[in-house]
Amino acid sequence: MTEKQKRRNQLIQLIISHGYPKEFGIVLADELKTEKQMTRMIGYLLHADPLRMEDIVDEMLAIKADFTSYRQKKIAEYNNSAYNDLLNRGLEVSDSEIHKS
């Protein structure tokens, strides 16, 4: 069993232990696609003691938004680095690169 599968099962069991249906846990686990996202949700469930299903869903959405924001930041950093490299090197192509095609 992979770590991701272990986290998924742990998340589902925590949801059940809070008195919610197993199906709710399965949906949460499916929405939180990475092991890190599931680990964050597990931490929330262990420490926040949510009383309402809406609070759990809000936390899930916040975790997903953080992941999306982080991903977009990394993409922007990569693109900025590539653009700066282009500016530093210029668009000139050497003669050897022209004759390769």
DONUZA-504282 format. One record per atom (N, C-alpha, C): x, y, z; residue in one letter; residue number from 0. Coordinates in steps of 0.02 Angstrom, whole numbers, plus 50000, padded with zeros to 5 digits. Example, Ala and Ser with C-alpha at 12.3 -4.5 7.8 and 13.67 -1.06 7.14 Angstrom:
BEGIN
+-------+-------+-------+---+-----+
|    c1 |    c2 |    c3 | r |   k |
+-------+-------+-------+---+-----+
| 50660 | 49716 | 50390 | A |   0 |
| 50615 | 49775 | 50390 | A |   0 |
| 50660 | 49835 | 50390 | A |   0 |
| 50642 | 49888 | 50354 | S |   1 |
| 50684 | 49947 | 50357 | S |   1 |
| 50645 | 50002 | 50394 | S |   1 |
+-------+-------+-------+---+-----+
END
This chain:
BEGIN
+-------+-------+-------+---+-----+
|    c1 |    c2 |    c3 | r |   k |
+-------+-------+-------+---+-----+
| 50043 | 49941 | 50000 | M |   0 |
| 50000 | 50000 | 50000 | M |   0 |
| 50045 | 50062 | 50000 | M |   0 |
| 50031 | 50108 | 49956 | T |   1 |
| 50071 | 50169 | 49951 | T |   1 |
| 50053 | 50217 | 50007 | T |   1 |
| 50097 | 50267 | 50017 | E |   2 |
| 50084 | 50318 | 50069 | E |   2 |
| 50021 | 50357 | 50053 | E |   2 |
| 50010 | 50370 | 49989 | K |   3 |
| 49950 | 50406 | 49969 | K |   3 |
| 49887 | 50366 | 49988 | K |   3 |
| 49888 | 50302 | 49976 | Q |   4 |
| 49831 | 50259 | 49994 | Q |   4 |
| 49821 | 50257 | 50069 | Q |   4 |
| 49877 | 50255 | 50107 | K |   5 |
| 49872 | 50255 | 50180 | K |   5 |
| 49839 | 50320 | 50204 | K |   5 |
| 49860 | 50376 | 50176 | R |   6 |
| 49831 | 50441 | 50195 | R |   6 |
| 49757 | 50444 | 50177 | R |   6 |
| 49741 | 50416 | 50119 | R |   7 |
| 49671 | 50415 | 50096 | R |   7 |
| 49628 | 50376 | 50147 | R |   7 |
| 49652 | 50318 | 50165 | N |   8 |
| 49614 | 50276 | 50214 | N |   8 |
| 49610 | 50311 | 50282 | N |   8 |
| 49665 | 50342 | 50302 | Q |   9 |
| 49664 | 50378 | 50366 | Q |   9 |
| 49614 | 50436 | 50365 | Q |   9 |
| 49612 | 50472 | 50310 | L |  10 |
| 49565 | 50528 | 50304 | L |  10 |
| 49493 | 50502 | 50307 | L |  10 |
| 49479 | 50449 | 50272 | I |  11 |
| 49411 | 50421 | 50272 | I |  11 |
| 49392 | 50399 | 50343 | I |  11 |
| 49438 | 50366 | 50377 | Q |  12 |
| 49424 | 50342 | 50446 | Q |  12 |
| 49413 | 50401 | 50494 | Q |  12 |
| 49450 | 50455 | 50485 | L |  13 |
| 49440 | 50514 | 50528 | L |  13 |
| 49371 | 50545 | 50516 | L |  13 |
| 49351 | 50548 | 50454 | I |  14 |
| 49285 | 50575 | 50438 | I |  14 |
| 49231 | 50532 | 50471 | I |  14 |
| 49239 | 50466 | 50467 | I |  15 |
| 49191 | 50421 | 50499 | I |  15 |
| 49191 | 50430 | 50574 | I |  15 |
| 49250 | 50439 | 50604 | S |  16 |
| 49255 | 50447 | 50677 | S |  16 |
| 49223 | 50512 | 50701 | S |  16 |
| 49218 | 50561 | 50656 | H |  17 |
| 49184 | 50624 | 50673 | H |  17 |
| 49108 | 50619 | 50663 | H |  17 |
| 49086 | 50560 | 50643 | G |  18 |
| 49014 | 50549 | 50637 | G |  18 |
| 48985 | 50564 | 50568 | G |  18 |
| 49026 | 50572 | 50518 | Y |  19 |
| 49002 | 50585 | 50451 | Y |  19 |
| 49002 | 50521 | 50410 | Y |  19 |
| 48964 | 50519 | 50356 | P |  20 |
| 48961 | 50459 | 50315 | P |  20 |
| 49028 | 50444 | 50280 | P |  20 |
| 49040 | 50381 | 50268 | K |  21 |
| 49100 | 50359 | 50234 | K |  21 |
| 49105 | 50391 | 50165 | K |  21 |
| 49048 | 50398 | 50131 | E |  22 |
| 49047 | 50428 | 50064 | E |  22 |
| 49075 | 50499 | 50064 | E |  22 |
| 49062 | 50536 | 50118 | F |  23 |
| 49088 | 50604 | 50124 | F |  23 |
| 49165 | 50601 | 50127 | F |  23 |
| 49191 | 50554 | 50164 | G |  24 |
| 49264 | 50546 | 50168 | G |  24 |
| 49294 | 50527 | 50101 | G |  24 |
| 49259 | 50484 | 50064 | I |  25 |
| 49284 | 50463 | 49998 | I |  25 |
| 49286 | 50523 | 49950 | I |  25 |
| 49234 | 50564 | 49952 | V |  26 |
| 49232 | 50623 | 49909 | V |  26 |
| 49289 | 50671 | 49927 | V |  26 |
| 49300 | 50682 | 49992 | L |  27 |
| 49355 | 50726 | 50014 | L |  27 |
| 49422 | 50699 | 49989 | L |  27 |
| 49433 | 50634 | 50000 | A |  28 |
| 49496 | 50604 | 49979 | A |  28 |
| 49506 | 50609 | 49904 | A |  28 |
| 49452 | 50601 | 49866 | D |  29 |
| 49458 | 50606 | 49793 | D |  29 |
| 49472 | 50677 | 49771 | D |  29 |
| 49445 | 50725 | 49806 | E |  30 |
| 49458 | 50796 | 49789 | E |  30 |
| 49528 | 50817 | 49807 | E |  30 |
| 49554 | 50792 | 49863 | L |  31 |
| 49622 | 50808 | 49884 | L |  31 |
| 49667 | 50756 | 49852 | L |  31 |
| 49693 | 50773 | 49795 | K |  32 |
| 49725 | 50724 | 49751 | K |  32 |
| 49795 | 50703 | 49773 | K |  32 |
| 49830 | 50744 | 49812 | T |  33 |
| 49899 | 50727 | 49830 | T |  33 |
| 49903 | 50706 | 49903 | T |  33 |
| 49957 | 50671 | 49917 | E |  34 |
| 49969 | 50649 | 49986 | E |  34 |
| 49977 | 50709 | 50033 | E |  34 |
| 50010 | 50761 | 50010 | K |  35 |
| 50021 | 50821 | 50051 | K |  35 |
| 49954 | 50855 | 50067 | K |  35 |
| 49910 | 50860 | 50018 | Q |  36 |
| 49845 | 50890 | 50030 | Q |  36 |
| 49805 | 50849 | 50081 | Q |  36 |
| 49807 | 50783 | 50074 | M |  37 |
| 49771 | 50740 | 50122 | M |  37 |
| 49801 | 50746 | 50192 | M |  37 |
| 49867 | 50751 | 50195 | T |  38 |
| 49900 | 50759 | 50260 | T |  38 |
| 49879 | 50824 | 50294 | T |  38 |
| 49873 | 50877 | 50256 | R |  39 |
| 49849 | 50940 | 50285 | R |  39 |
| 49778 | 50934 | 50311 | R |  39 |
| 49735 | 50900 | 50274 | M |  40 |
| 49666 | 50890 | 50296 | M |  40 |
| 49664 | 50847 | 50359 | M |  40 |
| 49705 | 50796 | 50361 | I |  41 |
| 49708 | 50753 | 50421 | I |  41 |
| 49730 | 50794 | 50481 | I |  41 |
| 49779 | 50836 | 50473 | G |  42 |
| 49800 | 50880 | 50527 | G |  42 |
| 49743 | 50925 | 50551 | G |  42 |
| 49706 | 50951 | 50504 | Y |  43 |
| 49649 | 50993 | 50522 | Y |  43 |
| 49598 | 50953 | 50562 | Y |  43 |
| 49582 | 50894 | 50539 | L |  44 |
| 49532 | 50853 | 50573 | L |  44 |
| 49555 | 50831 | 50643 | L |  44 |
| 49620 | 50822 | 50651 | L |  45 |
| 49646 | 50801 | 50716 | L |  45 |
| 49647 | 50858 | 50766 | L |  45 |
| 49658 | 50920 | 50742 | H |  46 |
| 49668 | 50976 | 50788 | H |  46 |
| 49610 | 51025 | 50792 | H |  46 |
| 49572 | 51033 | 50740 | A |  47 |
| 49519 | 51084 | 50740 | A |  47 |
| 49454 | 51059 | 50769 | A |  47 |
| 49444 | 50994 | 50770 | D |  48 |
| 49381 | 50965 | 50794 | D |  48 |
| 49321 | 51000 | 50763 | D |  48 |
| 49314 | 50996 | 50697 | P |  49 |
| 49259 | 51030 | 50663 | P |  49 |
| 49192 | 51001 | 50684 | P |  49 |
| 49144 | 51045 | 50691 | L |  50 |
| 49078 | 51024 | 50712 | L |  50 |
| 49030 | 51017 | 50653 | L |  50 |
| 49043 | 51055 | 50601 | R |  51 |
| 48997 | 51054 | 50544 | R |  51 |
| 49032 | 51029 | 50481 | R |  51 |
| 48993 | 50996 | 50439 | M |  52 |
| 49019 | 50971 | 50376 | M |  52 |
| 49044 | 51030 | 50333 | M |  52 |
| 49010 | 51086 | 50337 | E |  53 |
| 49029 | 51145 | 50297 | E |  53 |
| 49099 | 51169 | 50314 | E |  53 |
| 49119 | 51164 | 50379 | D |  54 |
| 49186 | 51185 | 50400 | D |  54 |
| 49239 | 51140 | 50367 | D |  54 |
| 49224 | 51076 | 50364 | I |  55 |
| 49271 | 51029 | 50333 | I |  55 |
| 49277 | 51044 | 50258 | I |  55 |
| 49222 | 51057 | 50226 | V |  56 |
| 49223 | 51072 | 50154 | V |  56 |
| 49260 | 51138 | 50142 | V |  56 |
| 49249 | 51188 | 50185 | D |  57 |
| 49285 | 51251 | 50178 | D |  57 |
| 49360 | 51240 | 50183 | D |  57 |
| 49381 | 51199 | 50230 | E |  58 |
| 49453 | 51185 | 50238 | E |  58 |
| 49480 | 51149 | 50176 | E |  58 |
| 49441 | 51102 | 50150 | M |  59 |
| 49462 | 51066 | 50089 | M |  59 |
| 49472 | 51115 | 50031 | M |  59 |
| 49425 | 51161 | 50024 | L |  60 |
| 49430 | 51211 | 49970 | L |  60 |
| 49490 | 51257 | 49980 | L |  60 |
| 49505 | 51274 | 50043 | A |  61 |
| 49563 | 51316 | 50058 | A |  61 |
| 49628 | 51279 | 50041 | A |  61 |
| 49631 | 51216 | 50058 | I |  62 |
| 49690 | 51175 | 50042 | I |  62 |
| 49700 | 51171 | 49967 | I |  62 |
| 49646 | 51160 | 49930 | K |  63 |
| 49651 | 51156 | 49857 | K |  63 |
| 49672 | 51224 | 49828 | K |  63 |
| 49646 | 51278 | 49855 | A |  64 |
| 49664 | 51345 | 49831 | A |  64 |
| 49737 | 51359 | 49844 | A |  64 |
| 49763 | 51339 | 49902 | D |  65 |
| 49834 | 51348 | 49917 | D |  65 |
| 49876 | 51310 | 49867 | D |  65 |
| 49857 | 51249 | 49851 | F |  66 |
| 49894 | 51209 | 49804 | F |  66 |
| 49894 | 51241 | 49735 | F |  66 |
| 49837 | 51265 | 49714 | T |  67 |
| 49831 | 51298 | 49648 | T |  67 |
| 49874 | 51361 | 49646 | T |  67 |
| 49871 | 51400 | 49700 | S |  68 |
| 49911 | 51461 | 49704 | S |  68 |
| 49986 | 51445 | 49701 | S |  68 |
| 50007 | 51394 | 49739 | Y |  69 |
| 50077 | 51374 | 49739 | Y |  69 |
| 50099 | 51352 | 49670 | Y |  69 |
| 50057 | 51312 | 49638 | R |  70 |
| 50072 | 51287 | 49570 | R |  70 |
| 50079 | 51345 | 49521 | R |  70 |
| 50033 | 51393 | 49524 | Q |  71 |
| 50036 | 51450 | 49478 | Q |  71 |
| 50098 | 51492 | 49491 | Q |  71 |
| 50118 | 51497 | 49555 | K |  72 |
| 50178 | 51535 | 49572 | K |  72 |
| 50239 | 51502 | 49542 | K |  72 |
| 50244 | 51436 | 49547 | K |  73 |
| 50301 | 51400 | 49520 | K |  73 |
| 50304 | 51405 | 49444 | K |  73 |
| 50246 | 51402 | 49412 | I |  74 |
| 50244 | 51410 | 49339 | I |  74 |
| 50267 | 51480 | 49319 | I |  74 |
| 50244 | 51530 | 49355 | A |  75 |
| 50264 | 51599 | 49340 | A |  75 |
| 50339 | 51608 | 49351 | A |  75 |
| 50366 | 51578 | 49404 | E |  76 |
| 50438 | 51583 | 49417 | E |  76 |
| 50478 | 51551 | 49360 | E |  76 |
| 50456 | 51493 | 49337 | Y |  77 |
| 50490 | 51460 | 49282 | Y |  77 |
| 50487 | 51503 | 49218 | Y |  77 |
| 50427 | 51528 | 49203 | N |  78 |
| 50419 | 51569 | 49143 | N |  78 |
| 50461 | 51632 | 49148 | N |  78 |
| 50464 | 51663 | 49206 | N |  79 |
| 50504 | 51723 | 49215 | N |  79 |
| 50578 | 51708 | 49206 | N |  79 |
| 50600 | 51651 | 49232 | S |  80 |
| 50669 | 51631 | 49223 | S |  80 |
| 50686 | 51619 | 49150 | S |  80 |
| 50641 | 51586 | 49114 | A |  81 |
| 50652 | 51573 | 49043 | A |  81 |
| 50653 | 51638 | 49003 | A |  81 |
| 50609 | 51685 | 49021 | Y |  82 |
| 50607 | 51749 | 48987 | Y |  82 |
| 50671 | 51788 | 49000 | Y |  82 |
| 50694 | 51788 | 49062 | N |  83 |
| 50756 | 51823 | 49079 | N |  83 |
| 50815 | 51792 | 49042 | N |  83 |
| 50816 | 51727 | 49036 | D |  84 |
| 50868 | 51692 | 48999 | D |  84 |
| 50866 | 51713 | 48926 | D |  84 |
| 50806 | 51718 | 48899 | L |  85 |
| 50799 | 51741 | 48829 | L |  85 |
| 50825 | 51812 | 48821 | L |  85 |
| 50809 | 51856 | 48868 | L |  86 |
| 50833 | 51924 | 48864 | L |  86 |
| 50909 | 51928 | 48869 | L |  86 |
| 50938 | 51886 | 48911 | N |  87 |
| 51011 | 51887 | 48920 | N |  87 |
| 51047 | 51858 | 48860 | N |  87 |
| 51020 | 51806 | 48829 | R |  88 |
| 51054 | 51773 | 48773 | R |  88 |
| 51034 | 51803 | 48706 | R |  88 |
| 50976 | 51832 | 48703 | G |  89 |
| 50953 | 51860 | 48640 | G |  89 |
| 50921 | 51808 | 48595 | G |  89 |
| 50899 | 51831 | 48537 | L |  90 |
| 50865 | 51786 | 48490 | L |  90 |
| 50911 | 51762 | 48435 | L |  90 |
| 50973 | 51783 | 48437 | E |  91 |
| 51019 | 51764 | 48383 | E |  91 |
| 51032 | 51689 | 48386 | E |  91 |
| 51032 | 51659 | 48327 | V |  92 |
| 51045 | 51588 | 48320 | V |  92 |
| 51113 | 51579 | 48287 | V |  92 |
| 51153 | 51535 | 48313 | S |  93 |
| 51220 | 51524 | 48285 | S |  93 |
| 51215 | 51488 | 48217 | S |  93 |
| 51267 | 51493 | 48177 | D |  94 |
| 51268 | 51461 | 48111 | D |  94 |
| 51261 | 51386 | 48116 | D |  94 |
| 51291 | 51355 | 48168 | S |  95 |
| 51287 | 51282 | 48175 | S |  95 |
| 51216 | 51261 | 48189 | S |  95 |
| 51177 | 51300 | 48225 | E |  96 |
| 51107 | 51283 | 48239 | E |  96 |
| 51064 | 51289 | 48177 | E |  96 |
| 51080 | 51336 | 48132 | I |  97 |
| 51042 | 51345 | 48071 | I |  97 |
| 51053 | 51286 | 48024 | I |  97 |
| 51113 | 51260 | 48021 | H |  98 |
| 51129 | 51206 | 47974 | H |  98 |
| 51107 | 51138 | 47998 | H |  98 |
| 51086 | 51133 | 48061 | K |  99 |
| 51062 | 51069 | 48087 | K |  99 |
| 50995 | 51050 | 48057 | K |  99 |
| 50954 | 51098 | 48040 | S | 100 |
| 50887 | 51083 | 48015 | S | 100 |
| 50883 | 51071 | 47942 | S | 100 |
+-------+-------+-------+---+-----+
END
